Amino acid sequence: MENTTWDGLPISSEEPHGAAVLTWRSGPNGREWLILHRAHQGPDFEGDWAWTPPSGARLPGEAIEECARRELFEETGMRLDISPTAFGSEGWAIFIAEAPATSDVVLDAEHDRFLWASSEEAVVRCLPDHVGASFRLAARALDDHSPR
């Protein structure tokens, strides 16, 4: 039996099965992370998987980098340079991308709103915990590589 996404598209049987793109920008109070609210359970939905970074399933035969770029564009309308990270898993890849401070976000039908959040807010809103923790890891990695 073939696995499919919530909207019926096939999911790659090869790992990683999907990707997230932790997208950040420089905001007036420091680094801000883009998080998206899923629309299919209504605007009041909170809890596990209500808020996520741009992410989605990998199609059969699709390179994981292309999956990440496609999901970022489909869900936000943004085409950005992405970089792989070391804190994904065998089943799910995590990329990072910097957006210009003035980037426009154009949501798809899967999402009803977005937020540019601090690292702390992204960690709290994006559940389950391993999703939120990825923002903490990304922030730490960026901090470790920023010029002093």
Stockholm file with secondary structure:
# STOCKHOLM 1.0

chainA/1-148         MENTTWDGLPISSEEPHGAAVLTWRSGPNGREWLILHRAHQGPDFEGDWAWTPPSGARLPGEAIEECARRELFEETGMRLDISPTAFGSEGWAIFIAEAPATSDVVLDAEHDRFLWASSEEAVVRCLPDHVGASFRLAARALDDHSPR
#=GR chainA/1-148 SS CCCBCTTSCBCCSSSSCEEEEEEEEEETTEEEEEEEEECTTCTTCCSBTTEECSEEECCTTCCHHHHHHHHHHHHHSCCCCCEECSCCCSSEEEEEEECCTTCCCCCCTTEEEEEEECHHHHHHHSBSHHHHHHHHHHHHHHHHHSCC
#=GC SS_cons         CCCBCTTSCBCCSSSSCEEEEEEEEEETTEEEEEEEEECTTCTTCCSBTTEECSEEECCTTCCHHHHHHHHHHHHHSCCCCCEECSCCCSSEEEEEEECCTTCCCCCCTTEEEEEEECHHHHHHHSBSHHHHHHHHHHHHHHHHHSCC
//
